[in-house]
Amino acid sequence: MLAVVISGDIIASTSLSDRDRTSIENALAVLIGDLKRLYSIYGRVIKGDYIEFVVPEPKDALRIALAIKAFVKSTPVRSIPANTKDSRLKLFKTHGIRLAIGYGDLSRYDPEKGIIDGEAIYYSGRTINDNVTYNKQKVIIKNTLFFKSNDAELNSEFDVIFSLLDTLLSKATSRQCKVLYLKLIGFNEEAISKELQIYQSTVNQHSRSIGWNAIEKAVLYFESRIIQP
C-alpha cells in the first residue's frame, strides 16, 4: 500500500508550562477531528507532544502538513514557566512544530489496532529523530518541514520548496496562521471573515502577508508530482 505518514514533534515543548502543554494537547485533539472529517486521515498523539498521521490520499500530504503547522502556531501560549529561557519559548512561537512527510509503502496498517508499519512511517519517524533538538545546549533550527521517500530526485526537489515554505511560515503571526489554516482546509475569505469575526479586507491582508499565492502554488505543484496509490 503506497501511502504518506506525517510525523511531528512540538518544538521546545518541555519549555512550556503545564497549562500550555495541556492547551496544545487539547488543540491537537480538535485538529485530528477536523482533519479526519475533511480528509479521512488517521491521527494520534503520543506522549503529548509527538504526532503521527496516515494520509490516505498522498497528494493531500503537503496541504495537511501545512495545516497542522499553521494550527499549532495559532495556538496561544500565555504563560512562561519558571527557569525557562526566553530563546526556547521563542522557538515554539516561531516554528511551532517540526514535521516530516514520509512517502512509501505501508506493509501493515490497522487503525483500529493502532498498527502503522512500513517505509512511510520509517522515513517520517527517522527524519524527525535525526533533527531532534531536545536537551541540546544550543538549539539552532534551520528547517522544520521535511520530505523523505526512496526517490532521491523527488527528495531534492521538495527540499528546496519546503525550505522556502518554512521561511514563510516562520515569519507568520498567530492570526495569520489562523487564516492560513482555514484557507488550507477550504474556507474562502468571506467564510474566514465570519469564522474569525474580522473584516474580509483584514483576511485578505493576512493572506498577502503570509504569502498565500506562493503557498497555494507549492501545494498544487506537490499534488501534481505525487503518484496516487
PETAKA-V526146 format. One record per residue. N is the residue number from 1. RES is the residue in one small letter. NEAR is the number of other ideal C-beta (glycine too) atoms within 8 Angstrom. Layout:
n: [N N]
res: [RES RES]
near: [NEAR NEAR]
This chain:
n: [1 2 3 4 5 6 7 8 9 10 11 12 13 14 15 16 17 18 19 20 21 22 23 24 25 26 27 28 29 30 31 32 33 34 35 36 37 38 39 40 41 42 43 44 45 46 47 48 49 50 51 52 53 54 55 56 57 58 59 60 61 62 63 64 65 66 67 68 69 70 71 72 73 74 75 76 77 78 79 80 81 82 83 84 85 86 87 88 89 90 91 92 93 94 95 96 97 98 99 100 101 102 103 104 105 106 107 108 109 110 111 112 113 114 115 116 117 118 119 120 121 122 123 124 125 126 127 128 129 130 131 132 133 134 135 136 137 138 139 140 141 142 143 144 145 146 147 148 149 150 151 152 153 154 155 156 157 158 159 160 161 162 163 164 165 166 167 168 169 170 171 172 173 174 175 176 177 178 179 180 181 182 183 184 185 186 187 188 189 190 191 192 193 194 195 196 197 198 199 200 201 202 203 204 205 206 207 208 209 210 211 212 213 214 215 216 217 218 219 220 221 222 223 224 225 226 227 228 229]
res: [m l a v v i s g d i i a s t s l s d r d r t s i e n a l a v l i g d l k r l y s i y g r v i k g d y i e f v v p e p k d a l r i a l a i k a f v k s t p v r s i p a n t k d s r l k l f k t h g i r l a i g y g d l s r y d p e k g i i d g e a i y y s g r t i n d n v t y n k q k v i i k n t l f f k s n d a e l n s e f d v i f s l l d t l l s k a t s r q c k v l y l k l i g f n e e a i s k e l q i y q s t v n q h s r s i g w n a i e k a v l y f e s r i i q p]
near: [8 10 16 13 17 17 16 12 12 12 13 12 12 5 11 12 8 6 8 11 12 8 11 15 10 8 11 11 9 8 13 13 8 9 15 11 5 7 10 4 12 8 12 8 12 7 5 9 9 12 14 14 14 15 14 7 7 13 8 11 14 11 11 14 12 14 13 16 15 15 12 14 14 11 11 6 10 5 7 6 9 3 3 9 6 7 7 11 14 8 14 15 8 8 12 12 14 11 14 17 14 18 15 13 9 16 7 8 11 7 8 4 5 7 8 12 8 14 11 15 14 10 15 16 13 9 13 16 7 6 10 7 9 5 2 6 2 4 9 4 11 3 9 13 13 13 12 12 10 5 6 6 6 11 11 8 9 10 10 8 11 12 10 10 12 11 8 12 16 9 5 12 5 9 9 11 16 11 14 17 12 12 12 11 10 5 9 5 10 7 9 14 13 7 8 11 5 6 6 9 6 9 14 9 8 12 12 9 8 14 8 10 7 9 13 9 8 12 12 8 9 14 11 6 7 11 5 7 6]
